[in-house]
């Protein structure tokens, strides 16, 4: 009976150690993924800012349109 309990305890100890290793591995993977997400967020923020600047440039450009009449260029205010 004591031998059976000892084996059961050893098995449970092994299971706890294995689960602890898995938890540590998942924590490392989680940290790595968080770092990757942070880098991607920075890149995305730069892209969005560039997109806003480009929109502003195009909106300013649309305010003054050039039309060709014959040989001359004329400005048309919108």
TIDO-53786 format. One record per residue: residue number from 1; z, y, x of N, C-alpha, C in turn. Coordinates in Angstrom, 2 decimals. Each point is the difference from the previous one (the first is absolute). Last residue first. Layout:
N
TIDREN|NUM|Z|Y|X|Z|Y|X|Z|Y|X
...
// end
This chain:
78
TIDREN|78|-57.00|75.75|-11.38|0.30|-0.83|-1.18|1.24|0.50|-0.67
TIDREN|77|-4.11|2.16|3.28|1.44|-0.14|-0.21|0.24|-0.75|-1.29
TIDREN|76|-4.19|0.14|3.65|0.33|0.02|-1.42|1.50|-0.21|-0.14
TIDREN|75|-3.96|1.56|3.95|1.32|-0.50|-0.34|0.21|0.11|-1.50
TIDREN|74|-4.74|-0.73|2.89|0.82|0.95|-0.76|1.33|-0.64|-0.31
TIDREN|73|-4.63|-0.43|3.49|1.23|-0.62|-0.50|0.79|1.05|-0.76
TIDREN|72|-5.57|-0.38|0.99|1.29|0.65|0.19|1.15|-0.85|-0.55
TIDREN|71|-4.79|-0.97|-0.33|0.37|-0.08|1.41|1.43|0.49|0.22
TIDREN|70|-1.07|-1.52|-4.76|-1.10|0.28|0.90|0.45|-0.22|1.43
TIDREN|69|3.84|-0.26|-2.39|-1.03|0.60|-0.85|-1.14|0.38|0.94
TIDREN|68|4.83|-3.21|0.05|-1.22|0.40|0.68|-0.97|0.57|-1.04
TIDREN|67|5.59|-0.19|0.21|-1.18|-0.50|-0.68|-1.23|0.53|0.72
TIDREN|66|5.72|-0.84|0.72|-1.24|0.59|0.48|-1.16|-0.64|-0.74
TIDREN|65|5.51|0.89|-1.13|-1.11|-0.93|0.09|-1.24|0.75|0.51
TIDREN|64|5.65|0.44|-0.36|-1.20|0.74|0.42|-1.10|-1.01|0.21
TIDREN|63|3.99|-1.67|-1.59|0.09|1.33|-0.56|-1.22|0.84|0.36
TIDREN|62|0.85|-4.46|1.67|-0.66|0.04|-1.30|0.01|1.39|-0.60
TIDREN|61|2.30|-0.94|4.07|-1.45|-0.02|0.22|-0.74|0.10|-1.33
TIDREN|60|4.69|-0.39|0.00|-0.39|1.32|0.52|-1.51|0.08|0.17
TIDREN|59|1.76|-4.12|-1.22|0.15|0.92|-1.13|-0.36|1.42|0.44
TIDREN|58|0.00|-3.40|3.27|-1.12|-0.14|-0.93|0.12|0.97|-1.17
TIDREN|57|3.55|-0.17|3.10|-1.21|0.51|0.65|-1.19|-0.05|-0.94
TIDREN|56|4.04|-1.90|-1.46|0.10|1.45|0.05|-1.25|0.61|0.64
TIDREN|55|0.37|-4.68|0.02|-0.22|0.50|-1.36|0.04|1.52|-0.04
TIDREN|54|1.13|-2.07|4.05|-1.43|-0.12|-0.27|-0.35|0.50|-1.40
TIDREN|53|4.53|-0.27|1.20|-0.64|1.07|0.76|-1.51|0.00|-0.27
TIDREN|52|2.49|-3.50|-1.84|0.31|1.26|-0.68|-0.67|1.18|0.71
TIDREN|51|-0.34|-4.23|2.01|-0.78|0.02|-1.23|0.23|1.31|-0.76
TIDREN|50|2.60|-0.87|3.82|-1.39|0.30|0.37|-0.89|0.10|-1.23
TIDREN|49|4.41|-1.41|-0.67|-0.01|1.40|0.40|-1.41|0.44|0.38
TIDREN|48|0.65|-4.53|-0.92|0.11|0.79|-1.23|-0.04|1.49|0.31
TIDREN|47|0.09|-2.99|3.64|-1.26|-0.11|-0.72|0.00|0.87|-1.26
TIDREN|46|3.98|-0.42|2.48|-0.99|0.80|0.74|-1.34|0.00|-0.73
TIDREN|45|3.36|-2.75|-1.73|0.36|1.40|-0.21|-0.99|0.92|0.72
TIDREN|44|-0.41|-4.64|0.69|-0.42|0.37|-1.35|0.31|1.47|-0.29
TIDREN|43|1.54|-1.85|4.06|-1.46|0.09|0.00|-0.51|0.46|-1.36
TIDREN|42|4.57|-0.86|0.35|-0.34|1.17|0.80|-1.51|0.21|0.01
TIDREN|41|1.61|-3.88|-2.03|0.34|1.17|-0.82|-0.35|1.29|0.73
TIDREN|40|-0.44|-4.08|2.32|-1.07|0.18|-0.98|0.26|1.19|-0.91
TIDREN|39|3.31|-1.20|3.12|-1.19|0.48|0.71|-1.15|0.25|-0.98
TIDREN|38|3.89|-1.91|-1.75|0.27|1.38|0.41|-1.20|0.59|0.73
TIDREN|37|-0.10|-4.56|-1.15|-0.15|0.83|-1.20|0.20|1.47|0.36
TIDREN|36|0.80|-3.18|3.37|-1.43|0.09|-0.30|-0.25|0.91|-1.20
TIDREN|35|4.46|-0.95|1.11|-0.61|0.85|1.03|-1.49|0.19|-0.26
TIDREN|34|2.34|-3.00|-2.75|0.40|1.38|-0.30|-0.60|0.97|1.01
TIDREN|33|-0.58|-4.62|0.74|-0.83|0.48|-1.11|0.34|1.44|-0.38
TIDREN|32|2.66|-2.13|3.26|-1.37|0.18|0.51|-0.91|0.57|-1.09
TIDREN|31|4.36|-1.22|-1.22|0.03|1.19|0.87|-1.40|0.32|0.52
TIDREN|30|0.53|-3.97|-2.45|0.17|1.15|-0.88|-0.03|1.30|0.81
TIDREN|29|0.04|-4.09|2.33|-1.30|0.22|-0.63|0.03|1.24|-0.90
TIDREN|28|4.04|-1.37|1.91|-0.90|0.50|1.05|-1.38|0.32|-0.58
TIDREN|27|3.11|-2.02|-2.87|0.43|1.36|0.31|-0.89|0.62|1.07
TIDREN|26|-0.64|-4.53|-1.11|-0.48|0.87|-1.07|0.40|1.46|0.24
TIDREN|25|1.64|-3.26|2.97|-1.45|0.10|0.15|-0.58|0.94|-1.06
TIDREN|24|4.56|-1.05|-0.28|-0.27|0.85|1.17|-1.49|0.21|0.21
TIDREN|23|1.29|-2.97|-3.37|0.38|1.37|-0.38|-0.28|0.95|1.16
TIDREN|22|-0.57|-4.58|0.78|-1.06|0.50|-0.89|0.27|1.45|-0.39
TIDREN|21|3.29|-2.25|2.47|-1.19|0.25|0.84|-1.13|0.58|-0.83
TIDREN|20|3.81|-1.39|-2.30|0.32|1.19|0.78|-1.18|0.38|0.91
TIDREN|19|-0.21|-4.02|-2.41|-0.18|1.14|-0.90|0.28|1.31|0.72
TIDREN|18|0.78|-3.98|2.37|-1.43|0.16|-0.26|-0.27|1.21|-0.89
TIDREN|17|4.49|-1.18|0.74|-0.59|0.52|1.23|-1.50|0.23|-0.19
TIDREN|16|2.32|-2.05|-3.52|0.42|1.41|0.12|-0.63|0.63|1.24
TIDREN|15|-0.65|-4.62|-0.64|-0.74|0.76|-1.02|0.33|1.48|0.11
TIDREN|14|2.41|-2.96|2.73|-1.40|0.10|0.45|-0.83|0.83|-0.98
TIDREN|13|4.38|-1.01|-1.24|0.01|0.94|1.12|-1.41|0.21|0.52
TIDREN|12|0.67|-3.26|-3.28|0.11|1.34|-0.58|-0.01|1.06|1.09
TIDREN|11|0.04|-4.46|1.38|-1.27|0.31|-0.67|0.01|1.41|-0.59
TIDREN|10|3.99|-1.63|1.84|-0.98|0.24|1.07|-1.36|0.37|-0.60
TIDREN|9|3.39|-1.29|-2.98|0.30|1.30|0.58|-0.99|0.36|1.10
TIDREN|8|-0.28|-4.29|-1.85|-0.38|0.99|-1.01|0.23|1.41|0.53
TIDREN|7|1.48|-3.57|2.62|-1.47|0.07|0.00|-0.49|1.04|-0.99
TIDREN|6|4.59|-0.87|0.03|-0.39|0.64|1.26|-1.52|0.16|0.06
TIDREN|5|1.81|-2.37|-3.59|0.26|1.43|-0.15|-0.43|0.75|1.25
TIDREN|4|-0.23|-4.71|0.13|-0.99|0.53|-0.96|0.18|1.50|-0.17
TIDREN|3|3.17|-2.28|2.53|-1.27|0.04|0.73|-1.10|0.60|-0.90
TIDREN|2|4.21|-0.82|-1.86|0.05|1.14|0.90|-1.31|0.16|0.77
TIDREN|1|0.44|-3.76|-2.75|0.00|1.19|-0.82|0.00|1.26|0.87
// end
